[in-house]
Amino acid sequence: MRALLSILLAASLGRAAAAGFSTVEINGNSFSNISRVYTGAGGKVIVAFEGGATTASADKIPADFLKSWGIDKAGAKATESATAANALERAIQAGSFREVDGVVYDTRRAAGWVRFNNCKVLQILDGAAIVDATPGANSFLAIYVKHLSSAVGDTDFISFAGLPVGSHSYVNKKGDDRTIRAYDLGRACSRSEIPETVLNGQKTSDMALIAGAPQTDVVATLPESGDLVASGSGFFITEDGYLITNHHVVKGAKRVKVKQGEKVYPATVIREDKAADLALLKVAGEFKALPISTNAVRLGDGVFTIGFPDIGLQGTQPKYTDGKISSLAGLRDDPDKFQISVPVQPGNSGGPLVDMAGNVLGVIVSRLNDFAALRSTGSLPQNVNYAVRGDLLRKFIAQTPGIATVATSATASGSAVATVQDSVAIILVY
């Protein structure tokens, strides 16, 4: 019995000695009460702690922590690289790299591509087809699919990923004009057509890869690009660093940074209002702020915005679009919104809607969902977008005492576009 106790005690001491550090910081998050650390599939490191676990690449974890648990950082990274190389070869063979209009996309993670499952082919056309994207539903959703395989026939059920490429107009069997969403499946690329940056295992943005051209990965140039989960637009309302964006832009953020020009500032989320879809942020520094108008807004007034849509593909330079106040109410006569004809895209959210003098009338918030409109009317909406009204914005700001906004309804001196450009920023969400 004494010998058995000695053996058990020795085993227990051996396990205790094998245990490493009990706390670690990974990607800005702290973990404690760590009970086990080991290398999982593909060389990823799994850190188990009381109540859960987290997974990260070896290069994201301190070397001394890994060493304390008997893990060789270089070996884990080599395994991860080899796994990634094998995955890349399988993706090439599976046709995951597709060319559309001279641009090569990695459809495994390219933003903007839409995956459809179990769709029914309604009619084969020349190099394309009309497809029901929701067979079996009460109302069908017709879409136009380009570059469909020649092996596919009428009434077949197919699954695919497609890039939205505008719309397709046709006359249905009842003689009605219809406009439906168009998707391009692209052409499968050979290995030689894929940029070397991808073949070498370098990190690329989640957007497009221009075939045969030198690449600048805009996302990779941003701070902590590997942890970036979303981006949006915002604008300063005070000269001491208070700025506005949408609640849905920063929702669930662990960290937020603000990029204006070449400078990046850590930001604090001061207040959020989910119902109004507004958020107030604060950064340290001196900035040019926009006045928030108190003037009445009229139907047909000219307006514009400057924001940062789709930064992975379009870059981080500010983008200008303009239009009119289409309605003094939003969807289903929502009194807290304007309907506008200003073209907006993902990433414009949180940007300012301003009059032609550069005064803020509202905050860009959304666009009419194409699929919802198509189901309801049978046609795609044409430039139907929305902004939070300025009076709701003023009430939101007033709920935080001590904010000294600039004069309201000032007439901009010089170029209103230049004035607004100096006051907008990219919101980076981690």
Buried (B, 14 or more C-beta within 10 A) or exposed (E): EEEEEEEEEEEEEEEEEEBBBEEBEBBEEEBEEBEEBEBEEBBBBBBBBEEEBBEBBBEEBEEEBBEBBEBBBEEBBEBBEEBEEEEBEEBBEEEBBBBBEEBBBBBBEBEBBBEBEEBBBBEBEEEBBBBBBBBEEEEBBBBBBBBBEEEBEEEBEBEBBBBBBEBBEBEEEEEEEBBBBBBBBBBBBEEEBBBEBBBEEEEBBBBBBEBEEEBEBBBBEBEEBEBBEBBBBBBBBBBBBBBBBBBBBBBEBEBBBBBBEEEBBEBEBEBBBEEBBBBBBBBEEEBBBBBBBEEEBEEEBEBBBBBBBBBBBBEBEBBEBBBBBBBBBBBEEBEBBBBBBBBBBBBBBBBBBBBEBBBBBBBBBBBBEBBEBBBEEBBBBEBBBBBBBBBBBBEBBEEEEEBEBBEBEBEBEEEBBEBBBBBBBBBBBB
